[in-house]
């Protein structure tokens, strides 16, 4: 692939990683995500109560999510991260509707508030120069005309957290993104602006809006 331009028509559809999930997995995802939004970590038995699934079904769903890189758990087995949202500290800090959280990648940080139509404040750093970047999202809409650019790696992978999230970052500008890409050996993927990140978020997290959170 040659030098990247601005927003490509061939951008990878990140919602593919959430398509065709088993029903039990979807139920666990929705309930755990809703809890995390309010800073609450759930144990498997709490997930069982809130989803109406038995313990075996919940544990099978958690194993499925773990193998796909779509869940994060602490030493006690509580879910502390799911579908990109996490209570663990990362490079991407997200104040979502007043709740201080983090995300696994920059697509999550822009896409989640976009999908939920919420106010949010994202703080991250340029993956090339390390400069602090701050983005205010107003009722799900990132600022128009921002010079910030993000990288969308391919989502055809075995493990989302291991293979996609480390590369899905924001940059000060297209120039810094291109410098990073050259230094990184020209990895596959596409460049996107904040509006594209928001669009992808609405596709990937649209089922997690308030009206769809209850199973």
N, C-alpha and C positions, 0 to 999 in steps of 0.2 A: 504494500500500500504506500502511496506517495504521501507527500506532506498534507496534513489534514486541513480542511477548510473550515467553514463555520458549521451550520447545522446540516447534517447529511440526511438525505431521504432514505438512506439505508440504515438509519439508527436501529440498533437492536431493541426489540420490544421486551422490556424487563418484566412485563406481566407474565411472560411465558413461565417463569419459575413458580407462579402461583396458580397456574391452570391445572385443571383435572386433579386437584388434591382429593384424597379420600374424604368422605363425609366426616369421619371421626377426627381427622387431622384439621379440617376446616373448623370444626367446633372448638377444638382446643386452641387453635390459632386465634379465633375471635375472642374467646373468653380471656385468654392470657394477655392478648394485646390490650383489651379494655382495662384490665387490672393494671398493667404497666403504665398506661396513660395517666393513672392516678397515683403512681409510685408504689404500687402494691405488687409484691412477688407472691406467687401461689405455689403451694405444694401440690403434688399429684392428687392427694385426697381432696384438696379444695377444688381442683379442676374437675374431679369426678362429680362433686356435689353441684357445681355450677353448670356443668355441661349435661348432666344427667347420664353420663357414660359410666360404666363400671370401671373398676381399677385396672383390669387387664387391657381394656380398650384405650384408656388414657395412656398407660405405659407404652402400648404399641404405637400410639400416635406420636408420643414424645420420641421414641426411637426412630420413627420415620423422619420426623423433623430434624433430629440430630444428624442422621446420615446424610440428609440433604443440605446441612449447614443452615438451617432455618430456625434454630432454637439455641438458647444459651442458658445454662443452669449453674447455680452456685454449688458449693460443697455439700449443702444440705438437700440438694435435689430440687430446690425451688426454681421456677422459671424466672430469670432476670432479663431475658432478651428474647424477642420473637418478632418475625416479620420486619426486621430492621431497627426496631425500637429496643433500647436497653437501659438498664439501671447502672451498668458498669461504665466506668470512665473510658471515653474514646477521644479521638481527635475532633469529633464532631459533636459539639454541645448544642442541644436544642431545648429552648424554653418554649414549651408547647401549651398554649392557652394558660400560661402562668405556672405550669409544672416543669421543673428542671429535670431534663432527661439527656440521654445521648443516643446516637444512632451508629449503626455499623458502617455506613458510608454516606457520601454527600448526596447521592440520589435519594436515600431514605430521608435525609434531613430536609430536603426541599419537597420531596414527593408526598410524605406523610401529611404535613399540614395542608398541602394542596388538595389531597384527596378528602380530607376532613373539613375543608373550608374554615380553618382555624387561624387565628393570629399566632405568629411564632417568631422567635429570634434565633437565628443560627449563627454560631461562632465556630469557625474552623480555621485552617491555615492553608496557604498556597502549597500544593504538593511539590512545587519546584523551588521556590525561594524561602518558604517558611513564614511569609508575612501573614499576620492575622487578618482574617476576612470576616466581615459581619454582614449578615443579610436579614433584613426585616421582611417578613411575609405577612401581608395584610389580608385577613379573611381568605387565606389560601392562595393569594396571588403574590408571586415574587415581584420585585421591582422591574419595570420595563426598561430596556436600554442599558442594563448593567453590563460592564465590560468583562465580568467574570465568565469563565468558561469551565465546563466540566467534561470529564472523560467517561464514556460508557463502554465498558469492556464487554466482550461476548458473554451471554448468559447460558450458553450451552456448556454446562460444566457439571462436575460431580458434587461439588460442595460450594454453596453460595458464599458463605463467610470466608472460606479459604481462597477461593478462586476469583470471585468477583469483587467483593468489598474492598480489598486492599488497593485496587486500581481505580475505583470509582470515586474520584476526588475532584475538588474545585481548584482553580488556578486564577491568579490575578488577572490574566489576560490570555488571549489566544497565543501571543508570543511565548509566554511562559509555558503554556501547555505544549507547544511544539518543541521547545527546548527540552522539557522533561521527556517527551516521547522519544526524541533522538537519543538522549542519554540512556533511556531505558531499553534501547534496542528495537524501537518501532513496534511496540505491542499492537495486536489487533484491537480494533474498537472504533468508536466514533466520537467526535466532539459535539457538544451540545451547549446551548445557552440555558439560563435558568427557566425560561418558559418551557423548554423541552423537558427538563427534569420534572417540572410540575405536571406536564401532560403525561409523562410516563408514570408518575405517582398516582394520578387519578385512575389510570388503567390497572395498576398493580394493587392499590389499596382501596379501591372503590367499594369493596364488599365490607369494609371495616368502618363505614360511617355509622353515626349513632343509631340510625333506624335499622341497621343491619347487624348490630353487635349482638343482639339477643338471638340465641339459636332456638 
